Amino acid sequence: MTAASRFSREGSGIRLVDAKEAIAFALIGWLTAHRLPGSVASCTGAAADRVLGSLAPGAGPLRLPEPVPMPARLVMEVPT
Protein backbone atom coordinates (compact mmCIF):
# COMPACT_ATOMS: atom_id res chain seq x y z
CA MET A 1 0.00 0.00 0.00
CA THR A 2 1.42 3.38 -0.97
CA ALA A 3 1.37 6.41 1.31
CA ALA A 4 -1.22 8.01 -0.95
CA SER A 5 -3.57 5.04 -0.74
CA ARG A 6 -3.39 5.04 3.06
CA PHE A 7 -5.16 8.39 2.94
CA SER A 8 -7.72 7.35 0.39
CA ARG A 9 -11.32 6.40 1.00
CA GLU A 10 -10.49 2.81 0.04
CA GLY A 11 -7.34 2.60 2.19
CA SER A 12 -8.30 3.72 5.67
CA GLY A 13 -11.65 5.43 5.32
CA ILE A 14 -9.98 8.84 5.72
CA ARG A 15 -10.33 11.22 2.81
CA LEU A 16 -7.19 13.24 2.00
CA VAL A 17 -9.12 16.49 2.38
CA ASP A 18 -10.03 15.47 5.95
CA ALA A 19 -6.42 14.65 6.82
CA LYS A 20 -4.75 17.83 5.53
CA GLU A 21 -4.22 19.37 9.00
CA ALA A 22 -2.72 16.15 10.35
CA ILE A 23 -0.46 15.91 7.30
CA ALA A 24 0.67 19.52 7.72
CA PHE A 25 1.53 19.00 11.40
CA ALA A 26 3.36 15.75 10.59
CA LEU A 27 5.42 17.64 8.00
CA ILE A 28 6.20 20.45 10.48
CA GLY A 29 7.22 17.83 13.07
CA TRP A 30 9.47 16.05 10.57
CA LEU A 31 11.12 19.34 9.61
CA THR A 32 11.64 20.28 13.28
CA ALA A 33 13.10 16.86 14.16
CA HIS A 34 15.58 17.24 11.30
CA ARG A 35 16.34 20.86 12.29
CA LEU A 36 15.03 22.24 9.02
CA PRO A 37 13.10 25.50 8.71
CA GLY A 38 9.34 25.17 8.53
CA SER A 39 8.76 28.77 7.50
CA VAL A 40 10.28 30.75 4.68
CA ALA A 41 11.28 34.34 5.40
CA SER A 42 10.25 35.58 1.96
CA CYS A 43 6.70 34.34 2.63
CA THR A 44 6.33 35.43 6.25
CA GLY A 45 8.28 38.69 6.37
CA ALA A 46 10.60 37.28 9.07
CA ALA A 47 14.30 38.16 9.12
CA ALA A 48 15.32 34.56 8.32
CA ASP A 49 13.90 31.07 7.80
CA ARG A 50 13.00 29.48 11.16
CA VAL A 51 12.68 26.00 12.62
CA LEU A 52 9.13 25.75 13.99
CA GLY A 53 8.42 24.33 17.42
CA SER A 54 10.73 22.62 19.85
CA LEU A 55 11.40 19.11 21.08
CA ALA A 56 11.69 18.28 24.77
CA PRO A 57 13.36 15.10 26.04
CA GLY A 58 11.39 12.62 28.08
CA ALA A 59 12.97 10.48 30.79
CA GLY A 60 16.07 9.77 28.70
CA PRO A 61 18.30 11.92 26.53
CA LEU A 62 16.81 13.47 23.41
CA ARG A 63 18.15 11.71 20.32
CA LEU A 64 17.44 13.55 17.10
CA PRO A 65 17.99 12.14 13.61
CA GLU A 66 20.96 13.37 11.65
CA PRO A 67 20.29 16.58 9.73
CA VAL A 68 19.23 16.08 6.13
CA PRO A 69 19.21 18.46 3.17
CA MET A 70 16.10 20.56 2.76
CA PRO A 71 13.66 18.82 0.39
CA ALA A 72 13.15 20.74 -2.83
CA ARG A 73 9.46 19.85 -3.02
CA LEU A 74 6.71 17.75 -1.51
CA VAL A 75 4.48 15.71 -3.78
CA MET A 76 1.30 14.06 -2.54
CA GLU A 77 -0.44 11.75 -4.92
CA VAL A 78 -4.15 11.18 -4.62
CA PRO A 79 -5.26 7.83 -5.99
CA THR A 80 -7.82 8.05 -8.78
C-alpha positions as CSV (number, residue, x, y, z in Angstrom):
1,M,0.0,0.0,0.0
2,T,1.4,3.4,-1.0
3,A,1.4,6.4,1.3
4,A,-1.2,8.0,-0.9
5,S,-3.6,5.0,-0.7
6,R,-3.4,5.0,3.1
7,F,-5.2,8.4,2.9
8,S,-7.7,7.3,0.4
9,R,-11.3,6.4,1.0
10,E,-10.5,2.8,0.0
11,G,-7.3,2.6,2.2
12,S,-8.3,3.7,5.7
13,G,-11.6,5.4,5.3
14,I,-10.0,8.8,5.7
15,R,-10.3,11.2,2.8
16,L,-7.2,13.2,2.0
17,V,-9.1,16.5,2.4
18,D,-10.0,15.5,6.0
19,A,-6.4,14.7,6.8
20,K,-4.7,17.8,5.5
21,E,-4.2,19.4,9.0
22,A,-2.7,16.2,10.3
23,I,-0.5,15.9,7.3
24,A,0.7,19.5,7.7
25,F,1.5,19.0,11.4
26,A,3.4,15.8,10.6
27,L,5.4,17.6,8.0
28,I,6.2,20.4,10.5
29,G,7.2,17.8,13.1
30,W,9.5,16.1,10.6
31,L,11.1,19.3,9.6
32,T,11.6,20.3,13.3
33,A,13.1,16.9,14.2
34,H,15.6,17.2,11.3
35,R,16.3,20.9,12.3
36,L,15.0,22.2,9.0
37,P,13.1,25.5,8.7
38,G,9.3,25.2,8.5
39,S,8.8,28.8,7.5
40,V,10.3,30.8,4.7
41,A,11.3,34.3,5.4
42,S,10.3,35.6,2.0
43,C,6.7,34.3,2.6
44,T,6.3,35.4,6.3
45,G,8.3,38.7,6.4
46,A,10.6,37.3,9.1
47,A,14.3,38.2,9.1
48,A,15.3,34.6,8.3
49,D,13.9,31.1,7.8
50,R,13.0,29.5,11.2
51,V,12.7,26.0,12.6
52,L,9.1,25.8,14.0
53,G,8.4,24.3,17.4
54,S,10.7,22.6,19.8
55,L,11.4,19.1,21.1
56,A,11.7,18.3,24.8
57,P,13.4,15.1,26.0
58,G,11.4,12.6,28.1
59,A,13.0,10.5,30.8
60,G,16.1,9.8,28.7
61,P,18.3,11.9,26.5
62,L,16.8,13.5,23.4
63,R,18.1,11.7,20.3
64,L,17.4,13.5,17.1
65,P,18.0,12.1,13.6
66,E,21.0,13.4,11.6
67,P,20.3,16.6,9.7
68,V,19.2,16.1,6.1
69,P,19.2,18.5,3.2
70,M,16.1,20.6,2.8
71,P,13.7,18.8,0.4
72,A,13.2,20.7,-2.8
73,R,9.5,19.9,-3.0
74,L,6.7,17.7,-1.5
75,V,4.5,15.7,-3.8
76,M,1.3,14.1,-2.5
77,E,-0.4,11.8,-4.9
78,V,-4.2,11.2,-4.6
79,P,-5.3,7.8,-6.0
80,T,-7.8,8.0,-8.8
